[in-house]
Amino acid sequence: MTVAHHFQFRDGVLHAEDTSLADLASEFGTPLYVYSRQALHDAWEAYRVAAQGRNVLVCFGMKANSNLAVLNEFKKLGSGFDIVSGGELARVLAVGGDASRIVFSGVGKQEWEMQAALKAGVKCFNVESEAELLRLAQVADRLGMVAPVSLRVNPDVDAQTHPYISTGLKENKFGIAIESAVAVYQRAATLPSLKVVGVDCHIGSQITESAPYLDALDKLIALIKTLAGLGIDLQHLDLGGGIGIRYTDETLLSPSALLDKVFQVLDAQGLSHLQLVLEPGRSLVGNAGVLLTKVEYLKHSEAKNFAIVDAAMNDLLRPTLYGAWHSVEAVTPRDNTNVAQSYDIVGPICESGDWLARDRELNLEQGDLIAIMSAGAYAFTMASQYNTRPRAAEIMVDGTQAHVIRPREKMEDLFATEKVLN
């Protein structure tokens, strides 16, 4: 049984902290996203301890979960933010986040996004192409401002993860090839509306060992030293995010284990003066949430057994998109496990790809509640209204208290802004 620390069984019912998930489903309906506030705090604490006494800025990779309540918790804990759009910038500012602790990543920044970020005063732009660099210089020049830039370098390091979440190889769309980086840095240094402040890389997600990070770090250090020889001195080194979480039986890499090794290398290379920036996303929120869903029908056939639930790929896209594994737990398990059967957990969407889990041994009956675990990251942020399905509510549990941090969409909300022709 794979149950995250803040989701445990009590008296035969799965709880979020001190709150019964069965009670939450009864009160708020299903599908339902449920987050543990304490889980967010505990995940942050692992980074705080790892960074203690070191010059480290932890920027939450908010594409994993951008609910304002989640952002506000991390803001209060002292987090910076890694953003990839003007919309994410607006969310951070909406909760009173400090723009000087924002790094702006992403390969396709538009002019309006650059303008908004410059006016807000972000820490830096992680520039991902020479074309973007030149556009940013033009935008900053028109505003009479200087844009702080860090080049996102593609170190061609294999993070040993799923191809869709591997971002540091030559064939990936992200970053500037490390072989070309020196020339782009030199170009940036000649542009008066730009200020070179750092170097950045992000090699992928769901990484469970330190070796890929250290391989990338070696390449970045060589680049930093080459730049220093050309008179281009950097202020920070951004090693990205990507530390994995436990979905099943993964051996985890802790922030402390990673930072101990990183700073050992930086100290040995005489680079401990650089600020280290990290961009964790999944590892801060992934195991802080579950997706509750109800079994609508059980369908048994010669080839497969299906548990048809009221959640679907529009609520949790990762299994369809990546073939991702999420643990599945009955909220109120039955004792007679000898009648468990193998089920595919599927939704009502009109797609063969609409599945949440496959080949799970469960003892189910129609009307049962199940929890799709580890749904705090890349669940609601990837949710859609496909098949005209209202997006589910989000709940934050704090001990025995449950707070609605985003209400369930109403059916009329889905087409309220649409117009028909006369």
N, C-alpha and C positions, 0 to 999 in steps of 0.2 A: 504494500500500500504506500503510494507516494503522495504524502500530504505535506504542504508547506507548513512551516513552524507556526504561523499565525492562524492556520485553519486546521482545527483538531476536532476529533469526535468527543462529545460529552453526552453521557446517558444515551448513547446510540444515535446521536444526531450530529452532523457536521456543523461546526460553528466557525464564524469569523470572529476572532477574539472571544468576547463573552456573549455573542449574539448568534442565535440559531438561524442558520440559512433557511430552514423550513419556514420559520416565522417571517423572514424577509420576503420570501417568495409569496407567502400568503398575503402580506401587506402591500407589496409593490408589484406583484405579478412577475411573469417571466416572458421572454428572456430578461436577465438582469445581471448587470456587472456589479460586483461587490468588491470593494477595496478595503484593506486594513490600514488604518492610519499608523499604527505601531510598526507595521511591516515597512512602511516608507521610512520611518525614523531609524529603525534598526539597520536597514540597508545603507542609509546615509552614514550611520555611525561607523560602519566598516571603512568607509572612505575617510572620514574625519580622523579616525585613529591612524590609518595608514599615512595620512598627510601631516600628522602632528609634528611640529618642529621643522618642517620642510616648506620650501617655497612652492606650494602647489595650489592651483586653482581648479576646482572640480566644477565643470559646467554640465548640468543635466541635459542629455540628448533628448529634447522634449518631443521629438517625433514619435517616441515610444508611447507617451501618454501626455496629452496637452490639456487635460481638464484644468480649469482655473484653480480648483481646490488642491489638486496635486501640485501645481506650480507654486501655489502660495505656501504649501508646507515646506517645499525645498527652499524657497526664498527665505523663509523664517529661519531655516537651519543654516543659511549662509551660502547656498549654492549659487554659482553662475549658471548660464544657460547656453547651450549650443542650439542655434536655430538654423532652419533651412528655407525660410520663406518670410515675406513681409507679414503674413498672417500670424506666424509664430512670434515675430517681434511684437506685434500688437497684443498678443496674449500675455507676454511677459510684462509689457508696460501696463497692461490692465490690472495686474496684481501688484503694481508698484515695484517691479524688479529693477535692479540697478543696471542700466544699459552698459556701463563701463565694465561689466562682468559678463557681457554677451559676446560670443564668437559667432560669426555669420558664415555658415558653410553652404554648399550647394553649387551645382554646376551651371545653373541657368538663371542667375539673378537678373531681374529686370531693372530698368532704370528707376522706376518708382520705388522699388524695394531698396536699391542703393541709396536713393535720396532720403528715404525714411530712416534708414539705419545711420546714415551720416548725421542727420539732424538729431537723432536720439543720442548719439555719442557712443556707439558700440566699441568694445575693446579692439576688435580687428575683423577684417574680412578675410576669410580663408579662400583665397583666389584659386580657381581650378583650371584656368587656361590663360594664354597670353591675350586672347581676344577679350576676355572678361577684364583683365588687368587694364587694358587700354580704355575700355568703356568706363570702368570705375574712375580712372584718371580724368576722363572728360567730364563725368558727372560731378566729381569733387571740384574740378576747376570752375565749372559753371556756378557752383554754390560758393566759391571762394573759400573752400575748406581743404584740409589735408586728410586723406583717407589712410588709416593704419592698415597695413596689409601683411598677411602671412601667406606664403604660397603653400597650397596643399600639394605635396610631392607624392607621386606614386612610386613606391620603392620596389615594385615587382616582387612582393613577398606573399607567399601562399599561406593564408590564415588557416588552412585545413578545415574549412567550414563549407556550408552549402553554397553552390555557385551563385545563387541569387543574393546572398548576403556577404559575398567576398568582394572586397572593393580595392584591394591593393595590387592587383595583377595588371600587366601591360594591356590585356584585352578589356579591362574594365573602363567605364566612361569617366571615372573619377580622377581628379588630380592631374599634375604635370609630370611627365616622365622624368625620373631623377637625372637622366643623362642630359636633359634640356634645361634643368632647373637653374644652373649657374647663369646661363645667358638671359633667362627671364628675370632673375634677380638683378642682374646688371642693368637690364632695361628699366626695371622698376626704380632702381636707384637714381636714374637720370630724370625721372618725372617729378616735377616740383609739387604736384598735388598728391603725391603718394609718400608715405613713410613706411619703410620696411621695418617690421617689428618682430617677426618670428618665422618659424617653419612649422608645418603641420603635416600629419599623415593620419590616415585611418584605413586599416587593412581589412576590416571585416567585423562580423558580429558572431556572437555565441562562441567565443574563443575560450578554451579551457586549459591552455598551457602558456607559459611565458615565452617559449622559444620564438614564436613568430614576432612578438613585440621586440625582443632583443635583436633579432635579425634586422628588423626595420630600424631600430635605434642605431645599430652600427652604421647603416647607410646614411642616416641623417647626420650622425656625428662627422662622418667624412665630408659631407656637404657643408656643414657648419664651419668646419676648419678651412675648407677651400674658400668660402665666402669671407671669413675673417682675414685671410691672406690678401683678399681683394679690397679690403677696407669696408666690408659690409658686416657689421656686428649686430647680432640678434639679441632680443630681450627674452624671448620665450621659445620653448619647444613644446609643441602640442602632439601628444602621442595618440590622440583619438580615444575611442571607447572600445566597446566590443567584448568586455568580459562576460562570459556566459553564466547562465543560471541552471539549476537542476530541473529539468523536465521529467527525467526518469531516473537514471542511475549515474549521471555524469560526475566525474571527479572535477571539483571546482577549483578555479584559480582565485585566490583572495586578493583584494586590493593591496594588502600589506605585503604579501609574497611578491607581487609584481613590482611594487614601488621599491622594496628593499633591493631587488636586483637592478632596477633602472638606476637608482641613485648610486649604487656601487659602481656601475659603469661610468656615470657622469662624474663622480668624484675622481675616479682613476684617470679620466680624460681631461680633468681640469675645467669641467663645464658646470660645476655645481652652482655657479652664479645665475644660470638660466632658470627662469620660472618654468615649472612643468605644468602644462595644462592637460587635463583629462576630460573626456566627453562621454561618460557612462550614461546609458539609457536603460536598456533591458535589465541590467543588474541592479538598478535602483527600484524598478517598479514591477518587473515580470512576475515575481512570486508574491506580490502584494495584492493580486486580484484573482478572482474566479468569475466564470460565466455560468450563471444558474439557468437551467433549462428544464422543461417538463416533457416527459414522454407522452406524445399524443397517441401513437399507435405502435404496436409490435407486429412486424410482418415476417413470417417464417416461410422460407422456401427451401427447395432442395439444395440450391447453390449457396445461399446466404441467408442470414437472419439480420433484419434491420430494426433498429429502434429509431422511429421517426419522431424527432423532437421539435419544439417550437423555436429553437435557435437555428441559425443557418450560416452559410458562408458569408452572408452580408454582415453577420455579427462577429465572426471570427474567420478571417480569410487565410490565416497562416497554413492550416492543413491543405487547403486547395492550392495555394500559391507555392508553398515550399515542400509539401508533403510532411509538414511539421507534426511532431508527436506532442500531444497534451494528455496528461494523466486524466482519467475519468473516474469520479467517485460517486457512488450513490449517497445522497444526502442522508437517507435513513436506511442503511443496509439491512437486509434480512439475514437471520441466523442460518436458514436452511440453504447454505451455499452449494449444497450438492446438486441443486437444480440450475446452477448458473449455466448460461449458454454464451456462445461467441456472437457478438453483435457488431455490426457497423452502425455508428451513430451518425444519422443523416438528417438533413433539414428538409423543409418543404419547398425550397426553391427549385425551379424547373431547369435544373442542370445536373448532369451526372457527376460533375465535380463538387456538388454540394454535400460534403461530408466533413465531420468534425473529428472522428476517430474511427479506426478500423480494427476489427478482430479483437474486441475487448470482452473478457469473461465477466459477465454481469448477471445477477439475478434480478430481473426487471418485471414490472407489471405496468400496464397502462395507467398513466397518471402519476408515476413516480417522478421524483426530482433527482436530477444528476448535476454535478458540478464539473465543469471543464476547468481544470486547474491551470495555474500559471498563465492567466489571461490578463495580467496587469499591463503587459507591453504589447503593442501592435495588435490590439483587439479593437477597442472603440476607435482609435485613430485611423484604422483602415476600414471602419464600418461604412456601409452604404445603404441606400434605400432601394436597392435592386428588388424587382418584383413588387414595387410600391409597398415596401415594408417599413413601418416606422422604426427608427433606431431606438434601442432599448435604453432604459434609465440607468444612471450610474449612482451608486450608493457608497458613501464612505462610512465605515464602522469605526467607532472610537469607544472601545470597551463594550458597554451595553447600549450605547447610543448609535442610532443609524441616521445619517444625514443624507438627504437627496441632494447630490451635487450636480445632477443634470436630470430633469424630468423626462419621462418617456415622451417621445414625439406623438402628437395627435395626428389622426389620419388627414384632417384638413390642413395641417401644417405642410404636408408633402406637396400639395399643389396650390397653396394659397397665393403664390406669386405668378402662377402661370396664366396666360391669356389666350383666348380663342379668337379667331378672326371673324369679323362680321360677314 
